[in-house]
Amino acid sequence: MNAASISREEIAASVVMPHFCAVQDAFAEFEVEPGVKLVKLAKVKFVIDPKIHDKPRHFAATFEDGRSMVFAPEIVDLPFETLVAILAHEFGHAADFAYPARWFMAGGGPSTASWIPERKTDSRLFRQWDKTWTGRNRDQVEWAADGIAQAVTGQTLTYCGDCMLQSFSGCGVERPKGLR
């Protein structure tokens, strides 16, 4: 195969895949409580699709079942701190969707997410949170992804640049309300 026959999607996959796998391993091996890891995340499918870049700040998406992530080939043009932060954010979504209502966000805004231990899932408070979880607005879902990414990586996601993209560089602010 010569270089001219390699598509932009194949090049993007070869660049992004090692980082995807590293972040995936960090999330899948994360112990949320003694003896409990996020093993469902080891099976998340990686897809490159140019259609995902339909707006200037859209470089990735996670399916609502947490089983697949789609990345735009243009993601390889982003700074490393942004690429890895986007991957962590998307795995935050996957963890949120694959383990429904198991991550608690205090106050309904940006914060670190906390895992709800299995022993507490029969409580009245958990059932109340479960109802709240299913009724979250878009901002709350996005803040949850950031909060889970922070809980797993120990790093705070900030948003910076003209498009307000995620970054681990510490360059910006918490995700603003209403960011699309």
C-alpha positions as YAML, in Angstrom:
chain: A
units: angstrom
residues:
- id: 1
  name: MET
  ca: [0.00, 0.00, 0.00]
- id: 2
  name: ASN
  ca: [1.46, 3.39, -0.92]
- id: 3
  name: ALA
  ca: [1.01, 6.60, 1.06]
- id: 4
  name: ALA
  ca: [-1.39, 8.03, -1.54]
- id: 5
  name: SER
  ca: [-3.92, 5.28, -0.89]
- id: 6
  name: ILE
  ca: [-4.16, 5.87, 2.87]
- id: 7
  name: SER
  ca: [-7.31, 7.83, 3.70]
- id: 8
  name: ARG
  ca: [-7.54, 10.74, 6.15]
- id: 9
  name: GLU
  ca: [-9.72, 8.48, 8.33]
- id: 10
  name: GLU
  ca: [-7.05, 5.75, 8.42]
- id: 11
  name: ILE
  ca: [-4.35, 8.27, 9.31]
- id: 12
  name: ALA
  ca: [-6.55, 9.72, 12.06]
- id: 13
  name: ALA
  ca: [-7.28, 6.26, 13.44]
- id: 14
  name: SER
  ca: [-3.57, 5.40, 13.55]
- id: 15
  name: VAL
  ca: [-2.83, 8.62, 15.47]
- id: 16
  name: VAL
  ca: [-5.80, 8.61, 17.86]
- id: 17
  name: MET
  ca: [-6.11, 4.87, 18.59]
- id: 18
  name: PRO
  ca: [-3.08, 4.57, 20.92]
- id: 19
  name: HIS
  ca: [-4.36, 7.50, 23.01]
- id: 20
  name: PHE
  ca: [-7.89, 6.12, 22.94]
- id: 21
  name: CYS
  ca: [-6.59, 2.76, 24.24]
- id: 22
  name: ALA
  ca: [-4.53, 4.41, 27.00]
- id: 23
  name: VAL
  ca: [-7.51, 6.45, 28.25]
- id: 24
  name: GLN
  ca: [-9.80, 3.44, 27.88]
- id: 25
  name: ASP
  ca: [-7.43, 1.33, 30.00]
- id: 26
  name: ALA
  ca: [-7.28, 4.05, 32.68]
- id: 27
  name: PHE
  ca: [-11.09, 4.15, 32.89]
- id: 28
  name: ALA
  ca: [-11.69, 0.38, 32.66]
- id: 29
  name: GLU
  ca: [-9.11, -0.29, 35.39]
- id: 30
  name: PHE
  ca: [-10.31, 2.50, 37.68]
- id: 31
  name: GLU
  ca: [-11.50, 1.02, 40.97]
- id: 32
  name: VAL
  ca: [-14.67, 2.88, 41.96]
- id: 33
  name: GLU
  ca: [-14.99, 0.89, 45.16]
- id: 34
  name: PRO
  ca: [-12.93, -2.00, 46.53]
- id: 35
  name: GLY
  ca: [-13.01, -4.81, 43.97]
- id: 36
  name: VAL
  ca: [-15.23, -2.92, 41.51]
- id: 37
  name: LYS
  ca: [-13.82, -1.56, 38.25]
- id: 38
  name: LEU
  ca: [-15.48, 0.03, 35.23]
- id: 39
  name: VAL
  ca: [-15.02, -3.13, 33.13]
- id: 40
  name: LYS
  ca: [-17.82, -2.31, 30.68]
- id: 41
  name: LEU
  ca: [-15.63, 0.49, 29.33]
- id: 42
  name: ALA
  ca: [-13.04, -2.00, 28.08]
- id: 43
  name: LYS
  ca: [-15.49, -2.87, 25.30]
- id: 44
  name: VAL
  ca: [-16.18, 0.65, 23.99]
- id: 45
  name: LYS
  ca: [-15.93, 0.68, 20.19]
- id: 46
  name: PHE
  ca: [-13.73, 3.26, 18.40]
- id: 47
  name: VAL
  ca: [-14.99, 4.80, 15.13]
- id: 48
  name: ILE
  ca: [-13.64, 7.55, 12.87]
- id: 49
  name: ASP
  ca: [-16.34, 9.38, 10.90]
- id: 50
  name: PRO
  ca: [-15.92, 12.76, 9.17]
- id: 51
  name: LYS
  ca: [-19.66, 13.49, 9.57]
- id: 52
  name: ILE
  ca: [-19.20, 14.10, 13.32]
- id: 53
  name: HIS
  ca: [-17.37, 17.40, 12.59]
- id: 54
  name: ASP
  ca: [-20.58, 19.20, 11.64]
- id: 55
  name: LYS
  ca: [-19.78, 22.28, 13.78]
- id: 56
  name: PRO
  ca: [-16.44, 23.89, 14.60]
- id: 57
  name: ARG
  ca: [-16.29, 22.43, 18.11]
- id: 58
  name: HIS
  ca: [-17.62, 18.91, 17.34]
- id: 59
  name: PHE
  ca: [-14.75, 16.44, 17.25]
- id: 60
  name: ALA
  ca: [-16.25, 13.49, 19.14]
- id: 61
  name: ALA
  ca: [-19.45, 11.91, 20.40]
- id: 62
  name: THR
  ca: [-20.44, 8.97, 22.57]
- id: 63
  name: PHE
  ca: [-23.53, 6.89, 21.94]
- id: 64
  name: GLU
  ca: [-26.09, 7.04, 24.76]
- id: 65
  name: ASP
  ca: [-25.57, 3.37, 25.59]
- id: 66
  name: GLY
  ca: [-21.88, 4.06, 26.27]
- id: 67
  name: ARG
  ca: [-20.76, 1.34, 23.85]
- id: 68
  name: SER
  ca: [-19.33, 3.39, 20.95]
- id: 69
  name: MET
  ca: [-17.44, 6.62, 20.41]
- id: 70
  name: VAL
  ca: [-17.12, 8.47, 17.13]
- id: 71
  name: PHE
  ca: [-14.25, 10.84, 16.32]
- id: 72
  name: ALA
  ca: [-13.74, 13.29, 13.47]
- id: 73
  name: PRO
  ca: [-10.49, 12.87, 11.53]
- id: 74
  name: GLU
  ca: [-9.75, 16.55, 12.29]
- id: 75
  name: ILE
  ca: [-9.20, 15.66, 15.95]
- id: 76
  name: VAL
  ca: [-5.57, 14.88, 15.06]
- id: 77
  name: ASP
  ca: [-5.03, 18.59, 14.33]
- id: 78
  name: LEU
  ca: [-5.74, 19.55, 17.96]
- id: 79
  name: PRO
  ca: [-3.09, 20.05, 20.65]
- id: 80
  name: PHE
  ca: [-2.25, 16.89, 22.61]
- id: 81
  name: GLU
  ca: [-3.74, 18.30, 25.88]
- id: 82
  name: THR
  ca: [-7.01, 18.88, 24.04]
- id: 83
  name: LEU
  ca: [-7.08, 15.50, 22.29]
- id: 84
  name: VAL
  ca: [-6.55, 13.59, 25.53]
- id: 85
  name: ALA
  ca: [-9.03, 15.79, 27.43]
- id: 86
  name: ILE
  ca: [-11.68, 15.13, 24.77]
- id: 87
  name: LEU
  ca: [-11.02, 11.39, 25.06]
- id: 88
  name: ALA
  ca: [-11.34, 11.57, 28.85]
- id: 89
  name: HIS
  ca: [-14.56, 13.61, 28.53]
- id: 90
  name: GLU
  ca: [-16.02, 11.04, 26.12]
- id: 91
  name: PHE
  ca: [-15.07, 8.18, 28.45]
- id: 92
  name: GLY
  ca: [-16.78, 10.19, 31.20]
- id: 93
  name: HIS
  ca: [-19.93, 10.00, 29.07]
- id: 94
  name: ALA
  ca: [-19.41, 6.27, 28.51]
- id: 95
  name: ALA
  ca: [-19.03, 5.67, 32.26]
- id: 96
  name: ASP
  ca: [-22.13, 7.76, 32.95]
- id: 97
  name: PHE
  ca: [-24.23, 5.93, 30.34]
- id: 98
  name: ALA
  ca: [-22.89, 2.40, 30.96]
- id: 99
  name: TYR
  ca: [-23.47, 2.73, 34.71]
- id: 100
  name: PRO
  ca: [-26.74, 4.71, 34.90]
- id: 101
  name: ALA
  ca: [-27.25, 6.86, 38.01]
- id: 102
  name: ARG
  ca: [-24.15, 5.41, 39.70]
- id: 103
  name: TRP
  ca: [-22.26, 8.73, 39.52]
- id: 104
  name: PHE
  ca: [-23.51, 11.51, 41.78]
- id: 105
  name: MET
  ca: [-22.99, 15.18, 40.95]
- id: 106
  name: ALA
  ca: [-23.44, 17.47, 43.93]
- id: 107
  name: GLY
  ca: [-25.30, 20.69, 43.27]
- id: 108
  name: GLY
  ca: [-26.25, 19.95, 39.66]
- id: 109
  name: GLY
  ca: [-23.34, 21.99, 38.24]
- id: 110
  name: PRO
  ca: [-19.65, 21.45, 37.52]
- id: 111
  name: SER
  ca: [-17.91, 19.35, 40.18]
- id: 112
  name: THR
  ca: [-16.10, 16.07, 40.63]
- id: 113
  name: ALA
  ca: [-18.45, 13.10, 40.34]
- id: 114
  name: SER
  ca: [-18.71, 10.57, 43.16]
- id: 115
  name: TRP
  ca: [-19.46, 6.87, 42.69]
- id: 116
  name: ILE
  ca: [-22.49, 5.52, 44.57]
- id: 117
  name: PRO
  ca: [-21.44, 2.21, 46.17]
- id: 118
  name: GLU
  ca: [-23.49, -0.91, 45.46]
- id: 119
  name: ARG
  ca: [-24.56, -1.17, 49.09]
- id: 120
  name: LYS
  ca: [-26.38, 2.18, 48.79]
- id: 121
  name: THR
  ca: [-28.35, 1.46, 45.60]
- id: 122
  name: ASP
  ca: [-31.34, 0.13, 47.57]
- id: 123
  name: SER
  ca: [-31.72, 3.35, 49.56]
- id: 124
  name: ARG
  ca: [-34.47, 5.93, 49.22]
- id: 125
  name: LEU
  ca: [-31.86, 8.58, 48.38]
- id: 126
  name: PHE
  ca: [-30.53, 6.47, 45.49]
- id: 127
  name: ARG
  ca: [-34.01, 5.98, 44.08]
- id: 128
  name: GLN
  ca: [-34.52, 9.75, 44.27]
- id: 129
  name: TRP
  ca: [-31.17, 10.35, 42.52]
- id: 130
  name: ASP
  ca: [-32.07, 7.77, 39.87]
- id: 131
  name: LYS
  ca: [-35.18, 9.82, 38.99]
- id: 132
  name: THR
  ca: [-33.11, 13.01, 38.93]
- id: 133
  name: TRP
  ca: [-30.46, 11.33, 36.74]
- id: 134
  name: THR
  ca: [-32.97, 10.42, 34.02]
- id: 135
  name: GLY
  ca: [-34.29, 14.01, 33.95]
- id: 136
  name: ARG
  ca: [-30.96, 15.82, 33.64]
- id: 137
  name: ASN
  ca: [-30.60, 18.61, 31.13]
- id: 138
  name: ARG
  ca: [-27.83, 18.76, 28.53]
- id: 139
  name: ASP
  ca: [-25.55, 20.91, 30.70]
- id: 140
  name: GLN
  ca: [-25.86, 18.45, 33.59]
- id: 141
  name: VAL
  ca: [-24.98, 15.52, 31.31]
- id: 142
  name: GLU
  ca: [-21.91, 17.37, 30.03]
- id: 143
  name: TRP
  ca: [-20.83, 18.42, 33.54]
- id: 144
  name: ALA
  ca: [-21.20, 14.80, 34.64]
- id: 145
  name: ALA
  ca: [-18.82, 13.66, 31.88]
- id: 146
  name: ASP
  ca: [-16.27, 16.23, 33.05]
- id: 147
  name: GLY
  ca: [-16.80, 15.29, 36.70]
- id: 148
  name: ILE
  ca: [-16.30, 11.59, 35.99]
- id: 149
  name: ALA
  ca: [-13.20, 12.33, 33.89]
- id: 150
  name: GLN
  ca: [-11.83, 14.35, 36.81]
- id: 151
  name: ALA
  ca: [-12.62, 11.58, 39.31]
- id: 152
  name: VAL
  ca: [-10.83, 8.99, 37.16]
- id: 153
  name: THR
  ca: [-7.83, 11.02, 35.94]
- id: 154
  name: GLY
  ca: [-7.32, 13.30, 38.93]
- id: 155
  name: GLN
  ca: [-7.06, 16.23, 36.50]
- id: 156
  name: THR
  ca: [-9.49, 19.09, 36.00]
- id: 157
  name: LEU
  ca: [-10.90, 19.61, 32.52]
- id: 158
  name: THR
  ca: [-11.01, 23.23, 31.46]
- id: 159
  name: TYR
  ca: [-12.42, 24.83, 28.32]
- id: 160
  name: CYS
  ca: [-10.42, 27.28, 26.26]
- id: 161
  name: GLY
  ca: [-9.77, 28.69, 22.81]
- id: 162
  name: ASP
  ca: [-12.17, 30.17, 20.28]
- id: 163
  name: CYS
  ca: [-14.28, 26.99, 20.23]
- id: 164
  name: MET
  ca: [-14.11, 26.38, 24.00]
- id: 165
  name: LEU
  ca: [-12.69, 22.86, 23.68]
- id: 166
  name: GLN
  ca: [-11.74, 20.61, 26.56]
- id: 167
  name: SER
  ca: [-8.12, 20.73, 27.70]
- id: 168
  name: PHE
  ca: [-5.86, 19.43, 30.43]
- id: 169
  name: SER
  ca: [-3.55, 22.44, 30.01]
- id: 170
  name: GLY
  ca: [-5.36, 24.47, 32.68]
- id: 171
  name: CYS
  ca: [-5.78, 27.29, 30.17]
- id: 172
  name: GLY
  ca: [-9.44, 28.09, 30.62]
- id: 173
  name: VAL
  ca: [-12.60, 27.81, 32.69]
- id: 174
  name: GLU
  ca: [-15.08, 25.14, 33.78]
- id: 175
  name: ARG
  ca: [-17.55, 24.19, 31.07]
- id: 176
  name: PRO
  ca: [-19.85, 27.18, 30.62]
- id: 177
  name: LYS
  ca: [-23.58, 26.68, 30.91]
- id: 178
  name: GLY
  ca: [-25.26, 26.43, 27.50]
- id: 179
  name: LEU
  ca: [-22.10, 25.45, 25.57]
- id: 180
  name: ARG
  ca: [-23.12, 23.44, 22.49]
...
